[in-house]
Amino acid sequence: DDYGLASAKALIVPDDAAPGARPLFEAPEVKLSVPGRKSKDGIAKTSKDLAEHPWAGAPVKLSLSALDDAKQEGRSPAKAVLLPERIFTNMLAAALIEQRRLLALDANAKGRVMNLLDALTIRPEDTIKNPSHFLGLHTARLRLASSRSDEQLREVVAYLWEVANVIEDSGLSDAQKRLKQAQENLAKALENGASDEEIAKLTQELREAMNE
């Protein structure tokens, strides 16, 4: 660019949203690294962990926007993608995450989510072996029913994430927990622009955890 690249970002909007949907959270903000003025190849890489964002796993349209020093914008065509998400192997935890995403993307889905939480707890003695997991679901249902504002609904979304993670992680072995921690450490280092030496060290730790 004649004027030099000043900034770049990824623009994310919901895809296939229900008519009249009222998201409780803004789209994730993704600022892109830009090549330095002295870059020879014009390449820059950005890593961003979106797995905990309330929209994670949702179908979205993604486009890239670049701004030069003269405030002129260039934008790529939009592409349909699924936002990356944490994979939950416990079916109960996965069901809660699905309801979390549904509520996060549309506050009007409150009644539907309440009904689905009721369905999950119809026969807890047959389907939910851990009493604390049942209490977590029951508490989430009560908090959702008493929510009267968007802020309270956002608190329920956050609580559903906590409960789902407790349910998922309660069955993990020590080796699985070390692998999960190694993955998180590497993701944070990449996002924060860690040195090559640090990345190499954390990558080796991840390999060792995977071997375990």
C-alpha positions in Angstrom: 0.0 0.0 0.0 1.3 3.5 -0.9 0.4 4.8 2.5 1.4 1.8 4.6 -0.8 -0.6 6.5 -2.0 0.9 9.8 -4.2 -1.8 11.3 -6.2 -4.9 10.5 -9.0 -6.9 12.2 -11.4 -9.8 11.7 -15.1 -8.8 11.4 -17.5 -11.5 12.8 -21.3 -11.5 12.4 -23.8 -14.2 13.2 -24.8 -16.5 10.3 -28.3 -18.0 10.1 -29.5 -16.0 13.1 -33.2 -16.3 14.1 -35.4 -13.3 12.9 -35.4 -10.7 15.7 -32.6 -12.4 17.6 -31.1 -10.3 20.4 -27.5 -11.4 21.2 -26.5 -10.9 24.9 -22.8 -10.5 23.9 -20.9 -8.6 21.3 -19.0 -10.5 18.6 -15.5 -11.5 19.6 -13.0 -8.8 18.8 -10.0 -10.0 16.8 -7.2 -7.5 16.1 -4.7 -8.8 13.5 -1.0 -8.3 13.6 0.3 -6.3 10.7 3.7 -6.7 8.9 6.4 -4.3 10.1 7.5 -1.4 7.9 10.7 -3.2 7.1 9.0 -6.6 6.4 10.3 -8.2 3.2 7.5 -10.6 2.6 4.6 -8.6 4.0 3.4 -11.5 6.1 2.1 -11.4 9.7 0.5 -14.1 11.8 -2.2 -13.8 14.5 -3.3 -16.4 17.0 -6.5 -15.8 19.0 -8.2 -18.3 21.4 -11.9 -17.9 21.1 -12.9 -21.2 22.7 -14.4 -19.6 25.9 -16.3 -16.9 24.1 -20.1 -17.4 24.4 -20.4 -17.5 20.6 -17.9 -20.4 20.4 -19.2 -23.1 18.1 -21.7 -20.8 16.4 -21.9 -20.4 12.6 -20.7 -17.0 11.7 -19.5 -15.0 8.7 -15.9 -13.8 8.8 -14.3 -11.1 6.8 -10.9 -9.3 7.1 -10.6 -5.6 7.2 -7.4 -3.6 6.6 -6.9 0.2 7.1 -4.1 2.3 5.8 -2.6 5.5 7.1 -4.9 7.5 4.8 -7.9 5.8 6.5 -8.8 3.8 3.3 -10.3 0.4 4.0 -9.9 -2.8 2.2 -12.2 -5.7 3.1 -12.2 -9.4 2.0 -15.4 -11.2 1.0 -17.2 -12.8 3.9 -16.7 -16.5 4.5 -19.0 -18.8 6.4 -17.1 -20.6 9.3 -17.8 -22.2 12.7 -16.1 -20.3 15.5 -13.7 -22.7 17.3 -14.9 -24.2 20.5 -13.7 -26.4 23.3 -14.8 -30.0 22.6 -16.8 -31.5 25.5 -16.9 -35.3 25.6 -19.3 -35.6 28.5 -22.8 -35.5 26.9 -24.3 -33.6 29.8 -21.6 -31.0 29.7 -22.0 -30.7 25.9 -25.8 -30.2 26.3 -25.2 -27.4 28.7 -22.7 -25.7 26.4 -25.3 -25.9 23.5 -27.9 -24.1 25.7 -25.3 -21.6 26.8 -24.6 -20.7 23.2 -28.3 -20.6 22.3 -29.0 -18.1 25.1 -25.9 -16.0 24.4 -26.9 -15.6 20.8 -30.5 -14.7 21.6 -32.0 -13.5 24.9 -35.4 -14.3 23.5 -34.5 -18.0 23.8 -34.8 -17.9 27.6 -38.0 -20.0 27.6 -36.6 -22.6 25.2 -33.5 -23.0 27.3 -35.5 -23.4 30.5 -37.5 -26.2 28.9 -34.4 -28.0 27.8 -32.9 -27.7 31.2 -36.1 -29.2 32.6 -35.8 -32.1 30.1 -32.2 -32.8 31.2 -33.3 -33.2 34.8 -36.6 -35.2 34.4 -35.1 -38.4 35.7 -31.8 -37.4 37.4 -31.6 -40.7 39.3 -31.1 -42.5 35.9 -29.1 -40.0 34.0 -27.1 -37.8 36.5 -24.9 -40.0 38.8 -23.2 -37.1 40.6 -25.5 -35.2 42.9 -23.4 -32.0 42.7 -23.9 -32.0 38.9 -27.7 -32.2 39.4 -27.5 -29.3 41.8 -25.5 -27.3 39.3 -28.2 -27.8 36.7 -31.0 -27.1 39.1 -29.4 -23.9 40.3 -28.8 -22.8 36.7 -32.6 -23.4 36.0 -33.6 -21.4 39.0 -31.2 -18.5 38.2 -32.5 -18.5 34.6 -36.2 -18.4 35.7 -35.5 -15.5 38.1 -33.6 -13.4 35.5 -35.3 -10.1 34.7 -32.5 -8.3 32.8 -29.9 -8.9 30.2 -27.2 -8.6 32.8 -28.7 -11.4 34.8 -29.0 -13.5 31.7 -25.3 -12.9 31.0 -24.6 -14.2 34.5 -26.5 -17.3 33.7 -24.5 -17.8 30.6 -21.3 -17.5 32.6 -22.6 -20.0 35.2 -23.5 -22.6 32.5 -19.9 -22.4 31.4 -18.7 -23.0 34.9 -21.0 -26.0 35.5 -20.2 -27.6 32.1 -16.5 -27.4 32.8 -16.9 -28.9 36.3 -18.9 -31.8 34.8 -16.4 -32.3 32.0 -13.2 -32.1 34.1 -14.5 -34.2 37.0 -13.9 -37.4 34.8 -10.4 -36.4 33.6 -7.4 -38.4 34.6 -4.3 -36.6 35.8 -2.7 -37.1 32.3 -5.7 -35.6 30.6 -5.6 -32.6 32.9 -1.9 -32.1 32.2 -2.6 -32.2 28.5 -5.4 -29.7 28.8 -3.1 -27.4 30.8 -0.3 -27.7 28.3 -2.7 -26.8 25.4 -3.9 -23.7 27.3 -0.3 -22.6 28.1 0.7 -22.9 24.4 -2.4 -21.1 23.2 -1.8 -18.2 25.6 1.8 -17.9 24.6 0.9 -17.8 20.9 -1.7 -15.2 21.5 0.7 -13.0 23.6 3.5 -13.2 21.0 5.9 -15.2 23.1 9.5 -15.8 21.9 10.4 -18.7 19.6 12.3 -20.3 22.5 9.3 -20.1 24.8 7.0 -21.5 22.0 9.5 -24.4 21.4 9.6 -25.2 25.1 5.8 -25.2 25.5 5.4 -27.2 22.3 7.7 -29.9 23.7 5.7 -30.0 26.9 2.6 -30.5 24.9 4.1 -33.4 23.0 5.2 -35.0 26.2 1.7 -34.6 27.7 0.2 -36.1 24.5 2.5 -39.1 24.8 1.3 -39.6 28.4 
